[in-house]
Amino acid sequence: MGKSNHFLGQLIKSLNKAKITEFSLKHGGERYIKKFNYFTHLLTMLYGVMTRFESLREIETAMTAE
């Protein structure tokens, strides 16, 4: 478990937030945002992929538990 958390942490640190922001703004990704912004969405989807969840409900349940 420690290795996967370490890898995910390194992956998050390696993301270029300025470039992701630029891309999101360019394509209108922030148009109707209130609380769940582009970066939170990206991290949530990465979490779901890395933990091999198969549905959004599984991701929601796991994130609510934590």
N, CA, C and O atoms as CSV, one atom per row, in Angstrom:
chain,resi,resn,atom,element,x,y,z
A,1,MET,N,N,0.826,-1.199,0.000
A,1,MET,CA,C,0.000,0.000,0.000
A,1,MET,C,C,0.864,1.254,0.000
A,1,MET,O,O,0.501,2.247,-0.631
A,2,GLY,N,N,1.988,1.232,0.685
A,2,GLY,CA,C,2.857,2.391,0.751
A,2,GLY,C,C,3.432,2.781,-0.593
A,2,GLY,O,O,3.587,3.964,-0.894
A,3,LYS,N,N,3.752,1.764,-1.411
A,3,LYS,CA,C,4.327,2.060,-2.715
A,3,LYS,C,C,3.331,2.753,-3.629
A,3,LYS,O,O,3.703,3.687,-4.339
A,4,SER,N,N,2.077,2.320,-3.629
A,4,SER,CA,C,1.094,2.939,-4.509
A,4,SER,C,C,0.821,4.381,-4.088
A,4,SER,O,O,0.675,5.254,-4.944
A,5,ASN,N,N,0.750,4.643,-2.785
A,5,ASN,CA,C,0.548,6.012,-2.312
A,5,ASN,C,C,1.741,6.887,-2.670
A,5,ASN,O,O,1.583,8.053,-3.033
A,6,HIS,N,N,2.943,6.312,-2.564
A,6,HIS,CA,C,4.146,7.067,-2.913
A,6,HIS,C,C,4.146,7.398,-4.403
A,6,HIS,O,O,4.470,8.518,-4.797
A,7,PHE,N,N,3.782,6.415,-5.229
A,7,PHE,CA,C,3.743,6.641,-6.670
A,7,PHE,C,C,2.714,7.698,-7.029
A,7,PHE,O,O,2.993,8.581,-7.840
A,8,LEU,N,N,1.529,7.622,-6.436
A,8,LEU,CA,C,0.484,8.598,-6.719
A,8,LEU,C,C,0.916,10.000,-6.292
A,8,LEU,O,O,0.645,10.979,-6.988
A,9,GLY,N,N,1.589,10.091,-5.146
A,9,GLY,CA,C,2.105,11.382,-4.691
A,9,GLY,C,C,3.126,11.958,-5.656
A,9,GLY,O,O,3.102,13.155,-5.944
A,10,GLN,N,N,4.019,11.120,-6.155
A,10,GLN,CA,C,5.013,11.568,-7.129
A,10,GLN,C,C,4.347,11.987,-8.436
A,10,GLN,O,O,4.761,12.961,-9.066
A,11,LEU,N,N,3.323,11.256,-8.837
A,11,LEU,CA,C,2.600,11.596,-10.060
A,11,LEU,C,C,1.929,12.960,-9.925
A,11,LEU,O,O,1.983,13.772,-10.848
A,12,ILE,N,N,1.304,13.211,-8.789
A,12,ILE,CA,C,0.634,14.496,-8.558
A,12,ILE,C,C,1.645,15.637,-8.550
A,12,ILE,O,O,1.383,16.704,-9.105
A,13,LYS,N,N,2.799,15.415,-7.922
A,13,LYS,CA,C,3.829,16.451,-7.886
A,13,LYS,C,C,4.381,16.762,-9.270
A,13,LYS,O,O,4.805,17.887,-9.533
A,14,SER,N,N,4.377,15.766,-10.157
A,14,SER,CA,C,4.953,15.970,-11.484
A,14,SER,C,C,3.999,16.686,-12.443
A,14,SER,O,O,4.413,17.093,-13.528
A,15,LEU,N,N,2.741,16.845,-12.061
A,15,LEU,CA,C,1.789,17.525,-12.926
A,15,LEU,C,C,2.105,19.014,-12.998
A,15,LEU,O,O,2.395,19.644,-11.980
A,16,ASN,N,N,2.048,19.563,-14.184
A,16,ASN,CA,C,2.278,20.991,-14.395
A,16,ASN,C,C,0.923,21.700,-14.303
A,16,ASN,O,O,0.175,21.767,-15.279
A,17,LYS,N,N,0.624,22.226,-13.113
A,17,LYS,CA,C,-0.698,22.813,-12.860
A,17,LYS,C,C,-0.964,24.021,-13.755
A,17,LYS,O,O,-2.103,24.229,-14.171
A,18,ALA,N,N,0.048,24.813,-14.058
A,18,ALA,CA,C,-0.133,25.980,-14.925
A,18,ALA,C,C,-0.542,25.551,-16.330
A,18,ALA,O,O,-1.416,26.168,-16.939
A,19,LYS,N,N,0.079,24.511,-16.839
A,19,LYS,CA,C,-0.238,24.018,-18.181
A,19,LYS,C,C,-1.641,23.416,-18.217
A,19,LYS,O,O,-2.374,23.598,-19.190
A,20,ILE,N,N,-2.010,22.706,-17.164
A,20,ILE,CA,C,-3.346,22.113,-17.091
A,20,ILE,C,C,-4.399,23.214,-16.997
A,20,ILE,O,O,-5.457,23.112,-17.618
A,21,THR,N,N,-4.121,24.262,-16.229
A,21,THR,CA,C,-5.038,25.406,-16.121
A,21,THR,C,C,-5.222,26.065,-17.478
A,21,THR,O,O,-6.344,26.365,-17.883
A,22,GLU,N,N,-4.113,26.289,-18.180
A,22,GLU,CA,C,-4.167,26.905,-19.504
A,22,GLU,C,C,-5.024,26.070,-20.462
A,22,GLU,O,O,-5.855,26.613,-21.190
A,23,PHE,N,N,-4.821,24.762,-20.457
A,23,PHE,CA,C,-5.581,23.867,-21.309
A,23,PHE,C,C,-7.069,23.894,-20.955
A,23,PHE,O,O,-7.924,23.918,-21.841
A,24,SER,N,N,-7.366,23.889,-19.675
A,24,SER,CA,C,-8.755,23.893,-19.220
A,24,SER,C,C,-9.464,25.191,-19.613
A,24,SER,O,O,-10.602,25.164,-20.082
A,25,LEU,N,N,-8.800,26.307,-19.424
A,25,LEU,CA,C,-9.395,27.598,-19.783
A,25,LEU,C,C,-9.567,27.726,-21.294
A,25,LEU,O,O,-10.559,28.283,-21.765
A,26,LYS,N,N,-8.607,27.213,-22.049
A,26,LYS,CA,C,-8.658,27.292,-23.509
A,26,LYS,C,C,-9.861,26.537,-24.061
A,26,LYS,O,O,-10.469,26.963,-25.043
A,27,HIS,N,N,-10.205,25.417,-23.432
A,27,HIS,CA,C,-11.287,24.584,-23.930
A,27,HIS,C,C,-12.591,24.749,-23.153
A,27,HIS,O,O,-13.512,23.947,-23.312
A,28,GLY,N,N,-12.676,25.778,-22.316
A,28,GLY,CA,C,-13.925,26.082,-21.619
A,28,GLY,C,C,-14.255,25.135,-20.484
A,28,GLY,O,O,-15.424,24.978,-20.131
A,29,GLY,N,N,-13.258,24.508,-19.911
A,29,GLY,CA,C,-13.490,23.547,-18.850
A,29,GLY,C,C,-13.895,24.161,-17.522
A,29,GLY,O,O,-14.358,23.448,-16.631
A,30,GLU,N,N,-13.734,25.448,-17.373
A,30,GLU,CA,C,-14.048,26.120,-16.111
A,30,GLU,C,C,-15.303,26.983,-16.214
A,30,GLU,O,O,-15.533,27.850,-15.370
A,31,ARG,N,N,-16.094,26.753,-17.218
A,31,ARG,CA,C,-17.229,27.639,-17.483
A,31,ARG,C,C,-18.290,27.618,-16.392
A,31,ARG,O,O,-18.742,28.678,-15.957
A,32,TYR,N,N,-18.689,26.458,-15.950
A,32,TYR,CA,C,-19.795,26.361,-14.986
A,32,TYR,C,C,-19.354,25.798,-13.643
A,32,TYR,O,O,-20.129,25.115,-12.975
A,33,ILE,N,N,-18.145,26.071,-13.249
A,33,ILE,CA,C,-17.568,25.494,-12.037
A,33,ILE,C,C,-18.016,26.274,-10.806
A,33,ILE,O,O,-18.002,27.505,-10.794
A,34,LYS,N,N,-18.417,25.530,-9.763
A,34,LYS,CA,C,-18.724,26.152,-8.479
A,34,LYS,C,C,-17.766,25.655,-7.410
A,34,LYS,O,O,-17.121,26.465,-6.744
A,35,LYS,N,N,-17.656,24.348,-7.229
A,35,LYS,CA,C,-16.780,23.803,-6.194
A,35,LYS,C,C,-15.792,22.770,-6.723
A,35,LYS,O,O,-14.642,22.734,-6.287
A,36,PHE,N,N,-16.220,21.953,-7.636
A,36,PHE,CA,C,-15.423,20.817,-8.102
A,36,PHE,C,C,-14.662,21.252,-9.350
A,36,PHE,O,O,-15.118,21.032,-10.473
A,37,ASN,N,N,-13.504,21.869,-9.148
A,37,ASN,CA,C,-12.774,22.450,-10.270
A,37,ASN,C,C,-12.032,21.399,-11.091
A,37,ASN,O,O,-12.082,20.209,-10.782
A,38,TYR,N,N,-11.351,21.844,-12.128
A,38,TYR,CA,C,-10.670,20.955,-13.060
A,38,TYR,C,C,-9.606,20.109,-12.377
A,38,TYR,O,O,-9.474,18.926,-12.693
A,39,PHE,N,N,-8.845,20.678,-11.452
A,39,PHE,CA,C,-7.744,19.948,-10.840
A,39,PHE,C,C,-8.258,18.880,-9.874
A,39,PHE,O,O,-7.707,17.781,-9.809
A,40,THR,N,N,-9.299,19.200,-9.134
A,40,THR,CA,C,-9.921,18.212,-8.256
A,40,THR,C,C,-10.504,17.068,-9.080
A,40,THR,O,O,-10.399,15.902,-8.700
A,41,HIS,N,N,-11.111,17.405,-10.197
A,41,HIS,CA,C,-11.662,16.381,-11.088
A,41,HIS,C,C,-10.552,15.486,-11.631
A,41,HIS,O,O,-10.696,14.264,-11.658
A,42,LEU,N,N,-9.457,16.085,-12.060
A,42,LEU,CA,C,-8.321,15.313,-12.572
A,42,LEU,C,C,-7.774,14.371,-11.508
A,42,LEU,O,O,-7.527,13.198,-11.789
A,43,LEU,N,N,-7.584,14.867,-10.296
A,43,LEU,CA,C,-7.063,14.028,-9.218
A,43,LEU,C,C,-8.022,12.897,-8.866
A,43,LEU,O,O,-7.592,11.782,-8.572
A,44,THR,N,N,-9.317,13.185,-8.897
A,44,THR,CA,C,-10.311,12.154,-8.611
A,44,THR,C,C,-10.288,11.053,-9.668
A,44,THR,O,O,-10.362,9.868,-9.341
A,45,MET,N,N,-10.186,11.442,-10.915
A,45,MET,CA,C,-10.143,10.451,-11.989
A,45,MET,C,C,-8.843,9.640,-11.947
A,45,MET,O,O,-8.858,8.435,-12.200
A,46,LEU,N,N,-7.725,10.290,-11.629
A,46,LEU,CA,C,-6.469,9.558,-11.474
A,46,LEU,C,C,-6.562,8.554,-10.330
A,46,LEU,O,O,-6.084,7.425,-10.446
A,47,TYR,N,N,-7.172,8.965,-9.238
A,47,TYR,CA,C,-7.370,8.078,-8.094
A,47,TYR,C,C,-8.198,6.861,-8.501
A,47,TYR,O,O,-7.875,5.731,-8.135
A,48,GLY,N,N,-9.254,7.098,-9.250
A,48,GLY,CA,C,-10.111,6.002,-9.704
A,48,GLY,C,C,-9.384,5.032,-10.613
A,48,GLY,O,O,-9.581,3.821,-10.515
A,49,VAL,N,N,-8.548,5.550,-11.496
A,49,VAL,CA,C,-7.788,4.696,-12.407
A,49,VAL,C,C,-6.724,3.912,-11.648
A,49,VAL,O,O,-6.556,2.712,-11.866
A,50,MET,N,N,-6.008,4.589,-10.758
A,50,MET,CA,C,-4.915,3.936,-10.033
A,50,MET,C,C,-5.418,2.857,-9.074
A,50,MET,O,O,-4.719,1.873,-8.829
A,51,THR,N,N,-6.609,3.031,-8.537
A,51,THR,CA,C,-7.156,2.039,-7.622
A,51,THR,C,C,-8.051,1.028,-8.341
A,51,THR,O,O,-8.638,0.148,-7.712
A,52,ARG,N,N,-8.149,1.165,-9.663
A,52,ARG,CA,C,-8.885,0.237,-10.526
A,52,ARG,C,C,-10.362,0.124,-10.175
A,52,ARG,O,O,-10.932,-0.967,-10.187
A,53,PHE,N,N,-10.972,1.256,-9.863
A,53,PHE,CA,C,-12.407,1.266,-9.653
A,53,PHE,C,C,-13.107,1.179,-10.998
A,53,PHE,O,O,-12.567,1.614,-12.015
A,54,GLU,N,N,-14.300,0.620,-11.004
A,54,GLU,CA,C,-15.021,0.428,-12.255
A,54,GLU,C,C,-16.215,1.357,-12.417
A,54,GLU,O,O,-16.836,1.383,-13.480
A,55,SER,N,N,-16.547,2.119,-11.378
A,55,SER,CA,C,-17.687,3.025,-11.503
A,55,SER,C,C,-17.464,4.277,-10.654
A,55,SER,O,O,-16.631,4.303,-9.748
A,56,LEU,N,N,-18.226,5.295,-10.975
A,56,LEU,CA,C,-18.144,6.534,-10.197
A,56,LEU,C,C,-18.662,6.328,-8.782
A,56,LEU,O,O,-18.214,6.991,-7.847
A,57,ARG,N,N,-19.602,5.412,-8.627
A,57,ARG,CA,C,-20.136,5.128,-7.297
A,57,ARG,C,C,-19.051,4.550,-6.387
A,57,ARG,O,O,-19.000,4.879,-5.202
A,58,GLU,N,N,-18.191,3.697,-6.928
A,58,GLU,CA,C,-17.081,3.146,-6.145
A,58,GLU,C,C,-16.118,4.246,-5.715
A,58,GLU,O,O,-15.644,4.260,-4.579
A,59,ILE,N,N,-15.835,5.162,-6.629
A,59,ILE,CA,C,-14.943,6.282,-6.299
A,59,ILE,C,C,-15.569,7.137,-5.209
A,59,ILE,O,O,-14.901,7.514,-4.246
A,60,GLU,N,N,-16.867,7.445,-5.362
A,60,GLU,CA,C,-17.558,8.256,-4.368
A,60,GLU,C,C,-17.543,7.600,-2.995
A,60,GLU,O,O,-17.286,8.263,-1.990
A,61,THR,N,N,-17.814,6.318,-2.951
A,61,THR,CA,C,-17.832,5.591,-1.673
A,61,THR,C,C,-16.461,5.593,-1.014
A,61,THR,O,O,-16.343,5.811,0.192
A,62,ALA,N,N,-15.427,5.349,-1.809
A,62,ALA,CA,C,-14.064,5.322,-1.255
A,62,ALA,C,C,-13.634,6.696,-0.775
A,62,ALA,O,O,-12.997,6.805,0.273
A,63,MET,N,N,-13.963,7.742,-1.507
A,63,MET,CA,C,-13.541,9.095,-1.119
A,63,MET,C,C,-14.352,9.596,0.071
A,63,MET,O,O,-13.840,10.361,0.888
A,64,THR,N,N,-15.597,9.179,0.176
A,64,THR,CA,C,-16.409,9.557,1.333
A,64,THR,C,C,-15.866,8.892,2.592
A,64,THR,O,O,-15.854,9.495,3.666
A,65,ALA,N,N,-15.420,7.659,2.455
A,65,ALA,CA,C,-14.881,6.924,3.590
A,65,ALA,C,C,-13.581,7.532,4.093
A,65,ALA,O,O,-13.284,7.477,5.286
A,66,GLU,N,N,-12.807,8.111,3.181
A,66,GLU,CA,C,-11.540,8.705,3.585
A,66,GLU,C,C,-11.768,10.125,3.975
A,66,GLU,O,O,-10.825,10.820,4.352
